[in-house]
Amino acid sequence: MNRLLLSTSLALVLSGSFAFAQQEAAPPPAAKHHHAHNPQRETARLTKKLNLTADQSAKVEPILVDRDQKIAALTNDTTISPVVMKQQMKAIHQQTRQQLAAILTPDQLQQIKSHRHNHGAPTQTQPQANPQAGL
């Protein structure tokens, strides 16, 4: 009888510990990777990075505010398909780039383009799937 009680108690303790360990090790629920943009902070970052003039900064911020409002409205619209949403999102970003191009100097635009292209580039430590594909 004691052996049965001891075995049962040990099994309960171990299963409880195992369940607790699994609960702690479980990854957080899948959250969207989207983060809220802050046009003021983004304007300040661009001002510093691109050495924007006060006039340029004053013109950039409303463009970023407008972009974020359009994106928020688009993401809250449940009546459109993901394909249409992606197309419209692309159009919003294209419009924003065009508006910024009217304000920024060619050198500032080049800095943005190089940052955008380098931002998603693979690093040296990441293996490439097919190194000959780009040739």
C-alpha positions in Angstrom: 0.0 0.0 0.0 2.8 2.4 0.9 4.6 1.6 -2.3 1.5 2.4 -4.3 0.9 5.7 -2.5 4.6 6.6 -2.9 4.5 5.8 -6.6 1.3 7.8 -7.2 2.6 10.8 -5.2 5.9 10.8 -7.2 4.0 10.5 -10.5 1.8 13.5 -9.5 4.7 15.6 -8.5 6.7 14.9 -11.6 3.7 15.4 -13.9 3.0 18.7 -12.2 6.6 19.8 -12.6 6.6 18.8 -16.2 3.4 20.7 -16.9 4.8 23.8 -15.2 8.1 23.5 -17.2 6.2 23.2 -20.4 4.0 26.2 -19.6 7.1 28.4 -18.9 8.9 27.1 -22.0 5.9 27.6 -24.3 6.5 30.5 -26.7 4.2 33.5 -26.5 1.2 33.5 -28.7 1.9 34.4 -32.3 1.7 38.2 -32.4 1.8 40.2 -35.6 5.2 41.7 -36.3 3.6 45.1 -37.0 4.5 47.9 -34.7 2.8 51.3 -34.5 4.7 54.0 -36.3 5.3 57.3 -34.6 5.6 60.0 -37.3 7.2 62.5 -34.9 9.9 60.0 -33.8 10.4 58.9 -37.4 10.7 62.5 -38.6 13.3 63.2 -35.8 15.2 60.1 -36.8 15.2 61.1 -40.5 16.1 64.7 -39.6 19.2 63.4 -37.7 20.2 60.8 -40.2 19.7 62.9 -43.4 20.5 66.3 -41.9 17.1 67.7 -42.8 16.5 71.4 -42.7 13.8 72.7 -40.4 11.7 73.3 -43.6 12.2 69.8 -44.8 11.3 68.3 -41.3 8.1 70.4 -41.2 7.1 69.0 -44.6 8.1 65.4 -43.9 6.0 64.9 -40.7 2.6 65.5 -42.3 3.4 63.1 -45.1 4.3 60.4 -42.5 1.1 61.2 -40.5 -1.0 60.8 -43.7 0.7 57.5 -44.6 0.1 56.1 -41.1 -3.6 57.2 -41.1 -4.1 55.6 -44.5 -2.4 52.3 -43.4 -4.5 52.3 -40.2 -7.7 52.7 -42.1 -6.6 50.0 -44.6 -5.7 47.5 -41.9 -9.0 48.1 -40.1 -11.0 47.5 -43.2 -12.2 43.9 -42.9 -14.1 44.0 -46.2 -11.1 43.7 -48.5 -9.1 40.7 -49.4 -5.4 40.2 -48.4 -4.3 40.6 -52.0 -6.1 43.9 -52.4 -4.8 45.1 -49.1 -1.2 44.3 -50.1 -1.7 46.1 -53.4 -3.2 49.2 -51.6 -0.4 49.1 -49.0 2.2 49.1 -51.8 0.4 52.1 -53.4 0.4 54.0 -50.1 4.2 53.4 -49.7 4.8 54.4 -53.3 2.9 57.6 -52.9 4.8 58.4 -49.7 8.1 57.8 -51.5 7.0 60.2 -54.3 6.0 62.9 -51.8 9.3 62.6 -50.0 11.2 62.7 -53.3 9.7 66.1 -53.9 11.1 67.4 -50.6 14.5 65.7 -50.2 17.7 66.4 -52.1 19.1 63.7 -54.4 21.8 62.9 -51.9 19.2 62.4 -49.1 17.1 60.2 -51.4 20.2 58.1 -52.1 20.9 57.7 -48.4 17.3 56.4 -47.9 17.6 54.0 -50.8 20.9 52.6 -49.7 19.6 52.2 -46.1 16.4 50.4 -47.5 18.5 48.1 -49.6 21.1 47.3 -46.9 18.4 46.9 -44.2 17.2 43.6 -45.6 20.5 42.3 -47.1 21.7 39.0 -45.8 24.8 39.1 -43.6 28.0 37.2 -44.2 27.2 34.6 -41.6 23.9 33.6 -43.2 24.3 30.9 -45.8 22.8 31.6 -49.2 20.4 29.1 -50.7 21.9 29.4 -54.2 24.9 31.7 -54.5 25.0 31.2 -58.3 21.4 32.5 -58.8 22.4 36.2 -58.7 25.0 35.8 -61.5 
